[in-house]
Amino acid sequence: MTPTHSRLVFIDFARSYGVFLALLSHALIATGAYEQLAGGDATIIRSVTRMATPMFVFMFGFCD
């Protein structure tokens, strides 16, 4: 069977990245690692993982 439409690889990659960020964010919260991080590292990690939920909702909800 030949698919009627081709998949967009970058969309699949972005979805995977969103899932990974969401899992990372939840793991860091559950283990208490956020409290152990200090300084610039904590700011960068929190900034990156905070975009997980909006990206997850957008990529799985609107890009179907």
C-alpha distance (Angstrom), angle and dihedral (degrees) to the residues before:
residue distance angle dihedral
M1 . . .
T2 3.75 . .
P3 3.81 117.1 .
T4 3.78 114.9 -118.0
H5 3.80 92.5 -137.3
S6 3.76 133.3 29.4
R7 3.77 122.2 -120.5
L8 3.77 120.4 -116.2
V9 3.78 106.2 -127.1
F10 3.80 95.2 -158.2
I11 3.83 90.1 56.4
D12 3.80 90.5 52.6
F13 3.80 90.0 47.4
A14 3.82 92.0 49.3
R15 3.81 90.5 49.7
S16 3.80 90.6 50.8
Y17 3.80 90.4 48.0
G18 3.82 90.7 51.2
V19 3.80 91.6 50.9
F20 3.80 90.9 47.9
L21 3.81 92.3 50.5
A22 3.81 91.5 48.2
L23 3.81 91.3 50.7
L24 3.80 91.3 46.4
S25 3.78 91.9 49.9
H26 3.80 92.8 50.0
A27 3.80 92.1 45.7
L28 3.80 92.3 51.1
I29 3.80 91.1 49.4
A30 3.82 94.1 45.7
T31 3.79 94.4 49.5
G32 3.79 95.1 43.1
A33 3.79 92.2 -120.9
Y34 3.81 92.3 137.5
E35 3.80 90.2 66.6
Q36 3.81 91.5 51.0
L37 3.79 94.4 52.9
A38 3.77 117.1 87.5
G39 3.76 138.5 -176.9
G40 3.76 127.1 -0.4
D41 3.80 94.6 -14.2
A42 3.79 92.2 61.3
T43 3.80 91.9 48.7
I44 3.80 92.8 51.6
I45 3.81 94.6 45.7
R46 3.80 93.0 46.8
S47 3.81 91.9 47.5
V48 3.79 92.2 51.5
T49 3.80 96.3 44.2
R50 3.82 93.0 45.9
M51 3.78 90.3 67.7
A52 3.82 90.5 58.5
T53 3.80 98.5 88.3
P54 3.81 98.2 45.5
M55 3.80 90.6 45.3
F56 3.80 90.9 46.9
V57 3.81 92.8 51.2
F58 3.79 93.6 44.1
M59 3.79 96.8 46.3
F60 3.79 96.4 44.7
G61 3.79 97.2 35.7
F62 3.76 106.0 40.4
C63 3.80 105.1 22.3
D64 3.75 99.0 62.5
